[in-house]
Amino acid sequence: MEVEVKVPRTTKEDKTGVLLSWYKNDGDSVEEGEEIAEVMIEKVTMHVKAPASGKLKILVKENEEVAQGQVIGLIVT
């Protein structure tokens, strides 16, 4: 099963930002609730937490533009 990793929503507006960094590498094991990435939207830095435990599959690379609610990775359980 695959669980989507999404950029958190901070406003109702469709704002974009940048994926600053991944704390894990593609294929690494992650635990549910663990901080796995950092994004910046409108000068606000947010940490993205793993929604489930499993293996991380990265879909968006560091320094790429992202939008609130966008899927940036998958957790393969």
Jmol script that loads the backbone (N, CA, C; Angstrom):
load data "model"
ATOM      1  N   MET A   1       0.837  -1.182   0.000  1.00  0.00           N
ATOM      2  CA  MET A   1       0.000   0.000   0.000  1.00  0.00           C
ATOM      3  C   MET A   1       0.877   1.240   0.000  1.00  0.00           C
ATOM      4  N   GLU A   2       0.439   2.291  -0.692  1.00  0.00           N
ATOM      5  CA  GLU A   2       1.176   3.547  -0.733  1.00  0.00           C
ATOM      6  C   GLU A   2       0.358   4.653  -0.073  1.00  0.00           C
ATOM      7  N   VAL A   3       1.011   5.414   0.808  1.00  0.00           N
ATOM      8  CA  VAL A   3       0.371   6.536   1.491  1.00  0.00           C
ATOM      9  C   VAL A   3       1.051   7.806   0.985  1.00  0.00           C
ATOM     10  N   GLU A   4       0.250   8.785   0.572  1.00  0.00           N
ATOM     11  CA  GLU A   4       0.793  10.022   0.023  1.00  0.00           C
ATOM     12  C   GLU A   4       1.383  10.924   1.104  1.00  0.00           C
ATOM     13  N   VAL A   5       2.533  11.525   0.786  1.00  0.00           N
ATOM     14  CA  VAL A   5       3.148  12.553   1.624  1.00  0.00           C
ATOM     15  C   VAL A   5       2.828  13.885   0.946  1.00  0.00           C
ATOM     16  N   LYS A   6       2.100  14.755   1.646  1.00  0.00           N
ATOM     17  CA  LYS A   6       1.659  16.020   1.053  1.00  0.00           C
ATOM     18  C   LYS A   6       2.248  17.221   1.777  1.00  0.00           C
ATOM     19  N   VAL A   7       2.381  18.314   1.023  1.00  0.00           N
ATOM     20  CA  VAL A   7       2.780  19.593   1.607  1.00  0.00           C
ATOM     21  C   VAL A   7       1.623  20.071   2.482  1.00  0.00           C
ATOM     22  N   PRO A   8       1.903  20.457   3.731  1.00  0.00           N
ATOM     23  CA  PRO A   8       0.824  20.936   4.614  1.00  0.00           C
ATOM     24  C   PRO A   8       0.145  22.185   4.057  1.00  0.00           C
ATOM     25  N   ARG A   9      -1.142  22.331   4.366  1.00  0.00           N
ATOM     26  CA  ARG A   9      -1.902  23.531   3.986  1.00  0.00           C
ATOM     27  C   ARG A   9      -1.874  24.491   5.174  1.00  0.00           C
ATOM     28  N   THR A  10      -1.509  25.750   4.901  1.00  0.00           N
ATOM     29  CA  THR A  10      -1.481  26.761   5.962  1.00  0.00           C
ATOM     30  C   THR A  10      -2.542  27.827   5.747  1.00  0.00           C
ATOM     31  N   THR A  11      -2.997  27.950   4.496  1.00  0.00           N
ATOM     32  CA  THR A  11      -4.047  28.936   4.179  1.00  0.00           C
ATOM     33  C   THR A  11      -5.045  28.291   3.225  1.00  0.00           C
ATOM     34  N   LYS A  12      -6.177  28.949   3.046  1.00  0.00           N
ATOM     35  CA  LYS A  12      -7.175  28.453   2.097  1.00  0.00           C
ATOM     36  C   LYS A  12      -6.790  28.818   0.665  1.00  0.00           C
ATOM     37  N   GLU A  13      -5.904  29.790   0.523  1.00  0.00           N
ATOM     38  CA  GLU A  13      -5.452  30.212  -0.803  1.00  0.00           C
ATOM     39  C   GLU A  13      -4.459  29.195  -1.356  1.00  0.00           C
ATOM     40  N   ASP A  14      -4.337  29.150  -2.679  1.00  0.00           N
ATOM     41  CA  ASP A  14      -3.381  28.245  -3.309  1.00  0.00           C
ATOM     42  C   ASP A  14      -2.024  28.925  -3.412  1.00  0.00           C
ATOM     43  N   LYS A  15      -1.215  28.749  -2.408  1.00  0.00           N
ATOM     44  CA  LYS A  15       0.115  29.346  -2.366  1.00  0.00           C
ATOM     45  C   LYS A  15       1.154  28.314  -2.801  1.00  0.00           C
ATOM     46  N   THR A  16       2.241  28.812  -3.391  1.00  0.00           N
ATOM     47  CA  THR A  16       3.339  27.930  -3.766  1.00  0.00           C
ATOM     48  C   THR A  16       4.578  28.292  -2.968  1.00  0.00           C
ATOM     49  N   GLY A  17       5.532  27.371  -2.971  1.00  0.00           N
ATOM     50  CA  GLY A  17       6.773  27.574  -2.246  1.00  0.00           C
ATOM     51  C   GLY A  17       7.841  26.656  -2.802  1.00  0.00           C
ATOM     52  N   VAL A  18       8.802  26.308  -1.950  1.00  0.00           N
ATOM     53  CA  VAL A  18       9.945  25.507  -2.368  1.00  0.00           C
ATOM     54  C   VAL A  18      10.166  24.369  -1.377  1.00  0.00           C
ATOM     55  N   LEU A  19      10.491  23.197  -1.907  1.00  0.00           N
ATOM     56  CA  LEU A  19      10.899  22.076  -1.052  1.00  0.00           C
ATOM     57  C   LEU A  19      12.368  22.326  -0.700  1.00  0.00           C
ATOM     58  N   LEU A  20      12.642  22.684   0.546  1.00  0.00           N
ATOM     59  CA  LEU A  20      14.004  23.031   0.950  1.00  0.00           C
ATOM     60  C   LEU A  20      14.908  21.821   1.075  1.00  0.00           C
ATOM     61  N   SER A  21      14.427  20.800   1.790  1.00  0.00           N
ATOM     62  CA  SER A  21      15.287  19.624   1.972  1.00  0.00           C
ATOM     63  C   SER A  21      14.500  18.407   2.419  1.00  0.00           C
ATOM     64  N   TRP A  22      15.045  17.263   2.075  1.00  0.00           N
ATOM     65  CA  TRP A  22      14.576  15.975   2.592  1.00  0.00           C
ATOM     66  C   TRP A  22      15.521  15.571   3.710  1.00  0.00           C
ATOM     67  N   TYR A  23      14.980  15.092   4.812  1.00  0.00           N
ATOM     68  CA  TYR A  23      15.813  14.614   5.920  1.00  0.00           C
ATOM     69  C   TYR A  23      16.182  13.154   5.722  1.00  0.00           C
ATOM     70  N   LYS A  24      15.503  12.493   4.794  1.00  0.00           N
ATOM     71  CA  LYS A  24      15.750  11.081   4.484  1.00  0.00           C
ATOM     72  C   LYS A  24      16.037  10.952   2.996  1.00  0.00           C
ATOM     73  N   ASN A  25      16.619   9.829   2.619  1.00  0.00           N
ATOM     74  CA  ASN A  25      16.896   9.552   1.211  1.00  0.00           C
ATOM     75  C   ASN A  25      15.825   8.641   0.638  1.00  0.00           C
ATOM     76  N   ASP A  26      15.725   8.623  -0.694  1.00  0.00           N
ATOM     77  CA  ASP A  26      14.794   7.739  -1.377  1.00  0.00           C
ATOM     78  C   ASP A  26      15.090   6.294  -0.968  1.00  0.00           C
ATOM     79  N   GLY A  27      14.063   5.573  -0.530  1.00  0.00           N
ATOM     80  CA  GLY A  27      14.224   4.180  -0.120  1.00  0.00           C
ATOM     81  C   GLY A  27      14.487   3.976   1.362  1.00  0.00           C
ATOM     82  N   ASP A  28      14.725   5.080   2.107  1.00  0.00           N
ATOM     83  CA  ASP A  28      14.967   4.958   3.548  1.00  0.00           C
ATOM     84  C   ASP A  28      13.681   4.576   4.280  1.00  0.00           C
ATOM     85  N   SER A  29      13.838   3.910   5.405  1.00  0.00           N
ATOM     86  CA  SER A  29      12.703   3.599   6.277  1.00  0.00           C
ATOM     87  C   SER A  29      12.353   4.837   7.101  1.00  0.00           C
ATOM     88  N   VAL A  30      11.051   5.078   7.279  1.00  0.00           N
ATOM     89  CA  VAL A  30      10.584   6.190   8.094  1.00  0.00           C
ATOM     90  C   VAL A  30       9.519   5.684   9.057  1.00  0.00           C
ATOM     91  N   GLU A  31       9.357   6.409  10.150  1.00  0.00           N
ATOM     92  CA  GLU A  31       8.342   6.066  11.149  1.00  0.00           C
ATOM     93  C   GLU A  31       7.217   7.098  11.079  1.00  0.00           C
ATOM     94  N   GLU A  32       6.003   6.672  11.317  1.00  0.00           N
ATOM     95  CA  GLU A  32       4.861   7.576  11.318  1.00  0.00           C
ATOM     96  C   GLU A  32       5.098   8.720  12.296  1.00  0.00           C
ATOM     97  N   GLY A  33       4.862   9.956  11.860  1.00  0.00           N
ATOM     98  CA  GLY A  33       5.040  11.135  12.710  1.00  0.00           C
ATOM     99  C   GLY A  33       6.436  11.723  12.679  1.00  0.00           C
ATOM    100  N   GLU A  34       7.385  11.025  12.062  1.00  0.00           N
ATOM    101  CA  GLU A  34       8.763  11.501  11.967  1.00  0.00           C
ATOM    102  C   GLU A  34       8.852  12.633  10.943  1.00  0.00           C
ATOM    103  N   GLU A  35       9.621  13.689  11.262  1.00  0.00           N
ATOM    104  CA  GLU A  35       9.824  14.772  10.309  1.00  0.00           C
ATOM    105  C   GLU A  35      10.730  14.270   9.197  1.00  0.00           C
ATOM    106  N   ILE A  36      10.260  14.398   7.948  1.00  0.00           N
ATOM    107  CA  ILE A  36      11.029  13.840   6.830  1.00  0.00           C
ATOM    108  C   ILE A  36      11.416  14.883   5.782  1.00  0.00           C
ATOM    109  N   ALA A  37      10.805  16.073   5.823  1.00  0.00           N
ATOM    110  CA  ALA A  37      11.127  17.105   4.837  1.00  0.00           C
ATOM    111  C   ALA A  37      10.831  18.488   5.394  1.00  0.00           C
ATOM    112  N   GLU A  38      11.367  19.492   4.693  1.00  0.00           N
ATOM    113  CA  GLU A  38      11.158  20.884   5.083  1.00  0.00           C
ATOM    114  C   GLU A  38      10.762  21.672   3.833  1.00  0.00           C
ATOM    115  N   VAL A  39       9.676  22.430   3.936  1.00  0.00           N
ATOM    116  CA  VAL A  39       9.221  23.271   2.825  1.00  0.00           C
ATOM    117  C   VAL A  39       9.063  24.708   3.305  1.00  0.00           C
ATOM    118  N   MET A  40       9.185  25.649   2.367  1.00  0.00           N
ATOM    119  CA  MET A  40       8.963  27.053   2.695  1.00  0.00           C
ATOM    120  C   MET A  40       7.893  27.597   1.756  1.00  0.00           C
ATOM    121  N   ILE A  41       6.829  28.125   2.355  1.00  0.00           N
ATOM    122  CA  ILE A  41       5.762  28.763   1.593  1.00  0.00           C
ATOM    123  C   ILE A  41       5.542  30.151   2.182  1.00  0.00           C
ATOM    124  N   GLU A  42       5.703  31.184   1.350  1.00  0.00           N
ATOM    125  CA  GLU A  42       5.534  32.570   1.781  1.00  0.00           C
ATOM    126  C   GLU A  42       6.384  32.909   3.010  1.00  0.00           C
ATOM    127  N   LYS A  43       7.631  32.579   2.977  1.00  0.00           N
ATOM    128  CA  LYS A  43       8.606  32.873   4.035  1.00  0.00           C
ATOM    129  C   LYS A  43       8.320  32.135   5.344  1.00  0.00           C
ATOM    130  N   VAL A  44       7.436  31.151   5.300  1.00  0.00           N
ATOM    131  CA  VAL A  44       7.146  30.324   6.478  1.00  0.00           C
ATOM    132  C   VAL A  44       7.699  28.925   6.221  1.00  0.00           C
ATOM    133  N   THR A  45       8.582  28.483   7.114  1.00  0.00           N
ATOM    134  CA  THR A  45       9.162  27.149   6.978  1.00  0.00           C
ATOM    135  C   THR A  45       8.316  26.149   7.750  1.00  0.00           C
ATOM    136  N   MET A  46       7.995  25.037   7.095  1.00  0.00           N
ATOM    137  CA  MET A  46       7.182  23.991   7.717  1.00  0.00           C
ATOM    138  C   MET A  46       7.882  22.647   7.590  1.00  0.00           C
ATOM    139  N   HIS A  47       7.670  21.806   8.580  1.00  0.00           N
ATOM    140  CA  HIS A  47       8.203  20.458   8.547  1.00  0.00           C
ATOM    141  C   HIS A  47       7.101  19.510   8.093  1.00  0.00           C
ATOM    142  N   VAL A  48       7.457  18.604   7.209  1.00  0.00           N
ATOM    143  CA  VAL A  48       6.516  17.601   6.714  1.00  0.00           C
ATOM    144  C   VAL A  48       6.776  16.309   7.484  1.00  0.00           C
ATOM    145  N   LYS A  49       5.720  15.753   8.057  1.00  0.00           N
ATOM    146  CA  LYS A  49       5.849  14.526   8.839  1.00  0.00           C
ATOM    147  C   LYS A  49       5.352  13.326   8.042  1.00  0.00           C
ATOM    148  N   ALA A  50       5.941  12.180   8.307  1.00  0.00           N
ATOM    149  CA  ALA A  50       5.524  10.953   7.640  1.00  0.00           C
ATOM    150  C   ALA A  50       4.122  10.567   8.108  1.00  0.00           C
ATOM    151  N   PRO A  51       3.192  10.348   7.170  1.00  0.00           N
ATOM    152  CA  PRO A  51       1.827   9.978   7.544  1.00  0.00           C
ATOM    153  C   PRO A  51       1.683   8.499   7.914  1.00  0.00           C
ATOM    154  N   ALA A  52       2.748   7.723   7.680  1.00  0.00           N
ATOM    155  CA  ALA A  52       2.717   6.288   7.973  1.00  0.00           C
ATOM    156  C   ALA A  52       4.152   5.800   8.086  1.00  0.00           C
ATOM    157  N   SER A  53       4.320   4.584   8.573  1.00  0.00           N
ATOM    158  CA  SER A  53       5.640   3.960   8.641  1.00  0.00           C
ATOM    159  C   SER A  53       5.853   3.116   7.394  1.00  0.00           C
ATOM    160  N   GLY A  54       7.083   3.112   6.895  1.00  0.00           N
ATOM    161  CA  GLY A  54       7.404   2.311   5.718  1.00  0.00           C
ATOM    162  C   GLY A  54       8.629   2.863   5.016  1.00  0.00           C
ATOM    163  N   LYS A  55       8.722   2.599   3.718  1.00  0.00           N
ATOM    164  CA  LYS A  55       9.855   3.062   2.907  1.00  0.00           C
ATOM    165  C   LYS A  55       9.448   4.316   2.130  1.00  0.00           C
ATOM    166  N   LEU A  56      10.327   5.322   2.148  1.00  0.00           N
ATOM    167  CA  LEU A  56      10.064   6.595   1.490  1.00  0.00           C
ATOM    168  C   LEU A  56      10.387   6.524   0.002  1.00  0.00           C
ATOM    169  N   LYS A  57       9.467   7.005  -0.815  1.00  0.00           N
ATOM    170  CA  LYS A  57       9.684   7.156  -2.258  1.00  0.00           C
ATOM    171  C   LYS A  57       9.529   8.635  -2.569  1.00  0.00           C
ATOM    172  N   ILE A  58      10.633   9.299  -2.914  1.00  0.00           N
ATOM    173  CA  ILE A  58      10.642  10.737  -3.168  1.00  0.00           C
ATOM    174  C   ILE A  58      10.166  11.014  -4.596  1.00  0.00           C
ATOM    175  N   LEU A  59       9.190  11.928  -4.728  1.00  0.00           N
ATOM    176  CA  LEU A  59       8.656  12.300  -6.037  1.00  0.00           C
ATOM    177  C   LEU A  59       9.100  13.688  -6.483  1.00  0.00           C
ATOM    178  N   VAL A  60       9.383  14.578  -5.516  1.00  0.00           N
ATOM    179  CA  VAL A  60       9.799  15.949  -5.820  1.00  0.00           C
ATOM    180  C   VAL A  60      11.182  16.172  -5.224  1.00  0.00           C
ATOM    181  N   LYS A  61      12.084  16.707  -6.034  1.00  0.00           N
ATOM    182  CA  LYS A  61      13.457  16.929  -5.581  1.00  0.00           C
ATOM    183  C   LYS A  61      13.585  18.234  -4.799  1.00  0.00           C
ATOM    184  N   GLU A  62      14.671  18.347  -4.050  1.00  0.00           N
ATOM    185  CA  GLU A  62      14.963  19.559  -3.299  1.00  0.00           C
ATOM    186  C   GLU A  62      15.083  20.748  -4.255  1.00  0.00           C
ATOM    187  N   ASN A  63      14.663  21.914  -3.766  1.00  0.00           N
ATOM    188  CA  ASN A  63      14.703  23.189  -4.487  1.00  0.00           C
ATOM    189  C   ASN A  63      13.684  23.291  -5.620  1.00  0.00           C
ATOM    190  N   GLU A  64      12.770  22.319  -5.726  1.00  0.00           N
ATOM    191  CA  GLU A  64      11.711  22.409  -6.725  1.00  0.00           C
ATOM    192  C   GLU A  64      10.507  23.129  -6.127  1.00  0.00           C
ATOM    193  N   GLU A  65       9.722  23.772  -6.989  1.00  0.00           N
ATOM    194  CA  GLU A  65       8.524  24.486  -6.549  1.00  0.00           C
ATOM    195  C   GLU A  65       7.445  23.481  -6.154  1.00  0.00           C
ATOM    196  N   VAL A  66       6.751  23.792  -5.056  1.00  0.00           N
ATOM    197  CA  VAL A  66       5.654  22.946  -4.583  1.00  0.00           C
ATOM    198  C   VAL A  66       4.457  23.826  -4.229  1.00  0.00           C
ATOM    199  N   ALA A  67       3.291  23.207  -4.195  1.00  0.00           N
ATOM    200  CA  ALA A  67       2.066  23.904  -3.809  1.00  0.00           C
ATOM    201  C   ALA A  67       1.490  23.244  -2.568  1.00  0.00           C
ATOM    202  N   GLN A  68       0.702  24.003  -1.815  1.00  0.00           N
ATOM    203  CA  GLN A  68       0.047  23.433  -0.641  1.00  0.00           C
ATOM    204  C   GLN A  68      -0.830  22.255  -1.075  1.00  0.00           C
ATOM    205  N   GLY A  69      -0.739  21.168  -0.342  1.00  0.00           N
ATOM    206  CA  GLY A  69      -1.538  19.992  -0.643  1.00  0.00           C
ATOM    207  C   GLY A  69      -0.950  19.093  -1.715  1.00  0.00           C
ATOM    208  N   GLN A  70       0.163  19.508  -2.334  1.00  0.00           N
ATOM    209  CA  GLN A  70       0.789  18.709  -3.391  1.00  0.00           C
ATOM    210  C   GLN A  70       1.429  17.445  -2.809  1.00  0.00           C
ATOM    211  N   VAL A  71       1.334  16.353  -3.555  1.00  0.00           N
ATOM    212  CA  VAL A  71       1.992  15.102  -3.169  1.00  0.00           C
ATOM    213  C   VAL A  71       3.468  15.226  -3.542  1.00  0.00           C
ATOM    214  N   ILE A  72       4.347  15.081  -2.529  1.00  0.00           N
ATOM    215  CA  ILE A  72       5.790  15.199  -2.791  1.00  0.00           C
ATOM    216  C   ILE A  72       6.533  13.885  -2.613  1.00  0.00           C
ATOM    217  N   GLY A  73       5.826  12.896  -2.063  1.00  0.00           N
ATOM    218  CA  GLY A  73       6.441  11.591  -1.866  1.00  0.00           C
ATOM    219  C   GLY A  73       5.388  10.552  -1.513  1.00  0.00           C
ATOM    220  N   LEU A  74       5.842   9.326  -1.411  1.00  0.00           N
ATOM    221  CA  LEU A  74       4.975   8.217  -1.026  1.00  0.00           C
ATOM    222  C   LEU A  74       5.652   7.412   0.062  1.00  0.00           C
ATOM    223  N   ILE A  75       4.864   6.833   0.940  1.00  0.00           N
ATOM    224  CA  ILE A  75       5.362   5.872   1.931  1.00  0.00           C
ATOM    225  C   ILE A  75       4.811   4.512   1.517  1.00  0.00           C
ATOM    226  N   VAL A  76       5.692   3.597   1.194  1.00  0.00           N
ATOM    227  CA  VAL A  76       5.277   2.250   0.819  1.00  0.00           C
ATOM    228  C   VAL A  76       5.264   1.403   2.086  1.00  0.00           C
ATOM    229  N   THR A  77       4.062   0.965   2.474  1.00  0.00           N
ATOM    230  CA  THR A  77       3.921   0.212   3.728  1.00  0.00           C
ATOM    231  C   THR A  77       3.935  -1.275   3.479  1.00  0.00           C
TER     232      THR A  77
END
end "model"
wireframe off; spacefill off
backbone 0.3
color backbone group
